[in-house]
């Protein structure tokens, strides 16, 4: 069975801060500041160990100190978040190919995962959760994650545990790249999606990125959503708590895995 049997599966959300890396402390503080106080206590922190291959977290004591003071789950978020320059990605998004784990084979995935785990030693933790950049990971990468001892991963529409539980809880994303025309379209589409998510009252994930802070329209959407969640009595929970609630509500088994 893949659907919950009780009304416990309603009225909560998982706050996530993506692309945590050196140089984005002002954006980190802005994202934390816009969240309800309870959300700051449980927000998952998706850390990129070596952003763009040029910003290792081990060489950023200010970031490490700030992360040490935050209680949320530290999630491994790729290795560099990039596969380098790519024409199609430049055309659509205005930057490099950031789907780092989408097409990796097992050896490539294991190498990047291993480097990421090693880098997390500077945080004093071993990551339990993984989120592929853009939520896109190959099957070989999934296998490599299981072999590396990870307990769960985040996909675009679900949370997946390696014990076989698939939790249908979609991510609401505000970062669609740097192309102004694309962003104008996505701003409009997102307004409708937010309205539908709130009306349905089913759980979802609020996925914030540093770029959201620099996009005035997206940032207003973020601020409005956070205010509506708090005003509407929605409860923020951690990824682990979301999985536990799914099981407590009667949801079991592994659903379809989609990025």
N, C-alpha and C positions, 0 to 999 in steps of 0.2 A: 504494500500500500504506500502511495506517495502523497496522500493528502492528509492534513490534520483532522482529527476527529472531534476536537473541541474548539471553543472560542478563544483559547489561549494564544492562538496564532494571529494576533491583531494588535495594532496600536503601539508598535515599537519600531526602532530603526537602529542601524549600526553606523556610527560615525567613523569615517576613514580619512586620514590625511596622507595623500600620495606624494611620491617624488621627494621624500625628505632627503636632503643632501646639503653639503656645505655651501654657503652663499645664499641660502634661502631663509635664514632666520627671521627677517622681517615678515616674510609671507607666512612662515610657521606661526608667528605670534598673532598675525591677523586672523588666520584660520581658527586658531584656538580661541581668540577673543570673540569671534562671531558666534561660536557655539554656546548653547546653554551650559551652565556650570556643570551639570551632571554629565553632559556629553564629553566634556574635557577629561573627565575621570576615566572614561572607558574607550576613548577614541583610539582606534588602531593606527599605528604609525608605520607607514610603508616606506622603508629605508632603502635607498639605492647606494650600495657600498662605494661605487666609484663613478659618479655621474659623468656621462660622456667620456669616460676614460681619463678624466682630468681633475677629479675632485674626490680623492679618497677620504672616507670619514675618519680614518685613523689619524689624519693630519689636521683635523678640525676640532681642537679641544673645546671651543665654545659650543659647537653643536653637540658633542658628546656629553658635555655637562648639562645642557638643556634637556637632552633626551633622558638622561639618568634621573631627572626630576619628574618625568612624566610617567604615570602608571600604566598607560595603555600597552597593548600587545605590540611588540616590535616585529614587524613582518618583513621578510626578505623580499625585496621588490626588484628582482633581476640582479644584474651585476653592474652594467653601465647604462642600462635602459636604451641602448642604441646598437644598431647594426651598421652604422655609418651612413654616408650620403646615398640618396636614392631619388631618382628623378620623379617617380610617381608620388612618393611621399612629399617631396618638395612642392609638386604641383597642387596636391590636395590640401596639405597641411602647412606648407611653408617651412618645413624643417626636415631633418634626417629621418631614417627609418627607425622608429622607436618600438617596433614590435620585436623586441630582442629575442624572445623565445618561441616565436611562431613557427619557425622552420628548422630548428636545431635538431641534429641527430643526437643519439645518446651520448656519444663522447663529448661533443661540444657542450651539451646541456650540463653534463656532470662536471665538466671543467669550470664552467661559470658558477654553478651552484656551489662547488667546493670553495672557490675563491670568495664567494659571498659569505659562506659560513665562517671562513677564516677571518674575514673582515669584521664580522659581528663580535668577535672576541674583544674588540676595542670598546664595545658597548657593555661587555660583561654578561652577555646572554648568548644562548644558542637558539636560533630561530626555529619555531615550531610550525609557523604558517608561512606560505609562499604565495605571492601574487605576481604573475607574469605581467610585464609591461603591456598595457592595452588589453589585459586579460586574455592574451593570445598565447597559448602554449601548445607545442606539439605533443603527440602521444609519447614520443621518446623522452621528452622533458618530464612528463608526468611520471614515467617509469623511473627516471633518474632521481626524481624527488623522493619517491617511495624508498628507493635504495639508499638514499642519503639520510633516511630516518625522519623525514618531515611527517607531521601528523595531518595536515590539511592544506588546502589551497583555495584561493579565491578566483572565481570565474565571473564573467560579466553578468550572468543570470543566477548564479548559485554559489553556495559554499560547499566544498567537497571534502570529506574526510577520507583518509586512506583506510579507515576501517569499514568503508562502504556506505556511508550516509551522504545523501545529496539533499541539500537544503535549498529550496527555490526562493531565493531572496535577491532580487535584481539590484544592480548598482545604478544610481542616478549620477551621471557624469556631467560636468559643466565645462570641461576643457576639450575643445574641438580643433585645436591648432591655431595658427596665426593668420589664416586667410579670412579677410573681413567679410567677403560675400558668404562664405560657408558659415561663419559665425552668426551672421544676421539670420540666416535660415534656421540654424540650430537654436538660436535664442527663442524664436517663435515656436518651433516644435517642442522645445523643452517646457514652455509655459503650459502647453496642453498636457504633457506627460506628468508634470507636477500636480496639476489639478486632478488627473485620474488617480495618481498614487494616493493622494490625500483622501479622495472620495472613497476609494476602495478600502482604506484603513488597513491594508495588508502590509506586513513588514517590508522594508527596503533598506538599501545602504546609501548613505550620503557620502559620495566620493569626491573629496575636495583636492584640488591641485594648486600649486603656486601660481600657475597662469590665471586661475580664476580671480585672484586678487587684482591682477593687472587689466582685467576685462571689465569695464564699468557696468555693462549690462548684465553679464554673468554674475558679477559680485552682488548686484542688487537682488538678483534672483536668489543667491545664496542667503543673503541677509533676511530676505522676506520668508524664505522657507524655514530657516532656523527659528524665526519669531513665531511662525505658524505652528511649528512642531511643539515649541514650548507652550504656546498659548492653548494648543489643542490637547495638551496632556500626554503627548507621545513620550514614551520612555526610551532613552538611549541605552543600548546594551553592547557588550563586547561580542566579537565573533563567536567565541566559545559559548557565551550565554545564548546567542541566537540558535546555535546547534542544539543546546540543551532544551530550549523552549520548543523547538520543532519536535524533538522526541517526546517531550512531556505532553504536547498537544495531540500526539498519536500519529505523527508523520514518521514513516520508516522507509528504509531501503534506499536504493540509488536510482535517482531519476536520470533523465538524459543530460549529458554533459555538453554544454554549449558555451562558447566564449562570448 
